[in-house]
């Protein structure tokens, strides 16, 4: 297989291997930590979970990506990246250990959320640094290959870490604090692995004159505003419409995820452990939908065009969400998890393609930063709306109907744009 052959070529590069080990350990720890956090908030027997608590946990996981993400690169160009990996992962190991202590202590919830928020905020710098360091360990001819395989391997590591957390939690009846400590151990291993490289190996190179940090941060803000103006140009309307529809679809996905979490915890299971198993199955099926989208979308978008494929994904969700969701039964909801994974990821792949093809290269990075902010803010906003609408057991026909209307409205609006 070409992918296996490419990976073998890259793995012959010593420092690429070490950078990859850091990524696998860091993102594997992320998967463990995030599942432990979700299990503590939603499936702890001693806690009466609410939709508000779920929304708070989602904000903790995603807001750092939205608020810190656009500015992470500015700071990474001033700090030695190897040191970011050493001290960033060490700091996360310590903060994760603090989170574990807070889980078993009688402390206010806000203190627990502050600790978790700090862990995920540092994560943004580590992930951005891993991408920025790749050109220092891979030659130009293999850079595209490395950019394709390395993030994919990291995503698989995060998925495996989440699966490991599920397995440990269910098989040994361990507390969530124990699972978090497993994540802390992996963060520590990532920090120690970083020490195998010289401090200056990964850059950035020292520059004798650097603009003041405040001026650079202000310039970043202006650059993001310029990217938004670029999207508003008549020749970029397709990219703007695709981003708008994808943001709405992400909102719908987030609202339905909160609904699913509440149903798994209360309406569809007798115990927290049963609910956790059901959630794990739903997440696995949604992941299978993501994989199917990666296989189907190139063919479908090639036949229909990326814009029409997004319209089909949104329209399909508009029809199937109420059909599968309103019975509030286990089997239809599991089918819905697969369908939503397929439609959401299929639309995202097509949106990425439209943005890459439609905007000028000089604006592309900034527009993807805007995309990242919109994507995560929509998810957090959806969790907040769901928290206001959901009853204690998660059964809300109103929320399901609202989500179907948003999906349908997005499909109709995009169809009208494609027609014009």
C-alpha positions, 0 to 999 in steps of 0.5 A: 500500500502507498501509505505504508510505503510512505510511512516506512520512508519517513520513519527512516528519518531519526528526528521525524520518528522522535517528533512523531513519538511526541505527537502520538504520546501527546494526542493519545494522552489527549484522548484519555483525558477528554474521555475521562473528563466526559465520563466524570461530568456525565457518568459519575454515579455520585453526580446528577448530570445536567445539560448545563454541566455538559455544556460547561465541559464542552466549553472547557474542551473547545474554547481554548482552540477558538480563543487561543488558536489564532494567536498560538503561532505568534508565540511559537515563533518566539519560543524554542519549539522543543522547549514548548514540548518539554515544558508544555507536556510537563505542565499538562502532566502536573495539571492533569494530576491536579484535575485527578485530585480535584475529582476526588475532593469536595471542591467547587465545580468551577475549580475543576473546570479551571484546571481542565481548561488550563490543560486544553489551553496548553494543548493548542500550543503543543499541536501547533508546535508539532506542525510548525516543527515538521519542516525542521526534521523532513526535507522539502520533497517529503514535506507533503507526505509528512503533513498528510501522515503525521496529523492522521497518526495523531488523530488515530492516537487520540482515538486509541487513547479514548478507547483505552480510557473507555476500556480501563474505566469499564473493565476495571471499574476504576475511578475517573481520577485513575484514568486521568492519572493515566493521561498524566503519565502519557503527558509525562512520557511525551515530555521526556521524549522531547528531551531526546532532541537538541533545544535548537533543533526544531527552531525557530532560528534566533532573529536579532530584531523582533517586533514588540509582542503587542504589535504582533498580536494586534497585527494578527487581529487585523489579519483575521479581519482582513481574511473576513473581508476577503471572504466577503468579495463577490468572487469568494462567495462560494467559500463564504456560503460553504463556511456558513453552512458548515458552521450551521451543521456543526451547531446541529451536531453539537446540539444532538451530541448533548441530547445523546449524552443525556439520553445515554445517561438517563433515558436509555440506560439503567446505570452510569456504566450501561450509559457509558457503554452505549455512548462508546458504541455511538461514538464508534459508529459516528467514527465509522461514519467519518471514515465512510465519508472519507471514502465516499466524498471524493466520488460524490463531490466529483460527480455532484460538485462540492457545493451540491454534495454539502447540500445533499449532506445537510438535506439528508440530515434534515430528513433522517434526524427527526425520523430516527431521533423522535422515537428516542429509542436505542437502535434508531439513535445508533443509526443516526450517530452513523448518519450524522458522522457521515454527513458532517464529515462529508460536508467538512471535507467538501468545505475544505476543498472549496476554501482551498480552491476559492481563496488566494494563497496569501489568505488561506492560512488566516481563513482556516484560522477563522474557520477553526474559530467558527467551527468550535464556537458553533459547537460550544454555542449549540451546547449552550442552547441545548442546555437551555432546552433539554429536560432532565432525561434528554427527551426533547422533541422541540430540540430535534425539530429545531435541529431538523429545521436548521439542517433543512434551511441550510440545504435550501439556502445552499441550493438557492446559491448553487442555482444562482 
